[in-house]
């Protein structure tokens, strides 16, 4: 079905010369071969905090625009936009190119100069973004990523204002759909050719709907520690042995989430081509219920009020410089993130941590089409709620002050993970020099060192049970050799 829409769209664009003139197709593709001889899955580290290079898998995206009514002065115009994207290629990952790994991530119809001059009305998916952090493949200055609805965008010279709203329920709740009403907007202003500023934000409300099985609910009197351990039913039965058929019914409530960001971009100043800075603060949407089973009993544990105080502060910067024209390009990025879960005071998690990272990439053109690429990154991740990382294969036996945590509220023996990565190799750019010149064919070697044991995606068995027939392994270095191709068009 997903590819059928893409083919229909392409067919519309190719039916006639006039139709072809109103159609535009673009996209992105990334594929690689990374045989991993250390038991990993072909990625140097866990995630893009260390830079996207060698930490991402295959990916492909196709954008299609078709002008039903081409723009012509102040006359009304209409455009259809579609995007199909996904992360699997035959033989390059465990999905083996299956179409279930792809999705139609965008579909909207945009109409301009209707009712209000210089305003474009958009119905469908509403995502708007500015100021990408390309080294990390992150887009913090984004609104309406999850929202389907209606927006209006006013464009007047260097000024752009978008206001919109709709429903984010399917994106946030998936197969447990319940409406999540979202409203917000974004503003971008160009101050001459060298400076651009932006502001944006959105807020989502999930109103209580008594009787709706997937609405926001709370199971009364749930202790956070019991929930983390998966022992809510067990504790209830222990406290109330004669109330065997009276597990409390959930109580309907509301759920809220949202974020705001500020963006500053500037460039075209000497060797600085462009610099993007984004500050974002976010309140995450509460979780859907979890499921527990105990002694033949099965219950959903509703945890809206146990997961509604999770916030994220994010600060990121990326600069692109051309130090020697047509010869030496540099990209430098840095970011900081702080996650706080005010409900959780008992266990480490990704919602109670802070991290900082910096990535420096240099590309030296040796000829017009051949270059040498060098990149280095260092990142520190700190759990603020107990030990989250295992430094050694037997770290499960050692936690705070060397005391074993037999009940499982700590995951290792340290609260800090420090990871260094270095990458280098040859790059072939048929379109000429430039750190972001594409297409790009790369032969790269990457090395990682982390204080955490086996700090990369793998299928190792980590249990120290005497019946573990595979054994355990300890290694802090990880090496990857990669042949890659990347293009956008």
Number of C-alpha atoms within 10 A of each C-alpha: 9 15 13 9 14 17 12 11 19 18 13 14 23 15 10 10 9 10 15 16 13 18 21 14 16 12 15 16 18 20 22 23 17 22 16 17 12 14 14 21 18 26 24 31 31 15 15 16 26 27 27 18 18 25 19 21 20 20 19 19 19 18 19 20 21 23 21 17 15 15 16 8 8 11 12 17 18 19 19 19 20 20 21 20 21 20 23 23 21 12 11 18 18 11 14 13 18 13 16 10 14 18 16 18 16 18 19 19 20 21 21 23 17 15 10 11 13 15 20 22 22 22 18 17 24 23 15 14 14 20 23 19 23 15 22 24 14 15 15 23 25 23 27 26 15 18 25 26 19 20 24 21 20 18 15 11 8 12 15 16 18 21 18 23 21 23 23 26 22 16 14 19 17 10 10 13 15 22 20 25 19 24 22 20 22 25 18 20 17 16 12 9 10 13 15 19 20 21 21 23 22 21 20 25 19 22 17 18 16 14 9 11 13 18 27 27 25 21 20 15 9 19 12 18 15 14 18 14 12 17 17 23 22 16 15 18 17 10 10 12 10 9 10 9 8 10 14 11 13 17 15 19 16 16 21 20 20 19 21 21 22 20 22 19 20 20 18 13 10 9 15 16 17 19 21 21 23 25 20 21 19 19 21 20 22 21 17 19 19 12 11 16 14 13 7 5 9 11 14 15 22 26 22 23 19 20 20 19 19 20 20 19 17 19 18 24 21 24 22 20 22 20 14 12 12 16 17 19 23 22 23 20 23 23 21 19 18 20 21 20 21 14 13 19 13 13 20 21 20 15 21 22 22 20 19 20 23 22 24 19 22 18 24 21 24 15 14 15 16 19 23 19 21 19 20 20 21 21 21 18 20 21 22 21 21 24 22 25 25 25 23 18 18 17 18 21 16 20 23 14 7 10 10 16 16 11 7 12 19 25 21 26 26 21 22 22 20 17 23 19 23 20 21 20 18 20 24 22 22 14 12 18 25 21 25 14 16 19 19 21 19 22 18 21 19 23 18 22 21 22 19 24 20 26 24 22 16 16 9 13 12 15 14 15 8 7 8 11 9 10 13 13 13 12 16 16 20 22 20 21 22 19 16 18 19 18 16 15 11
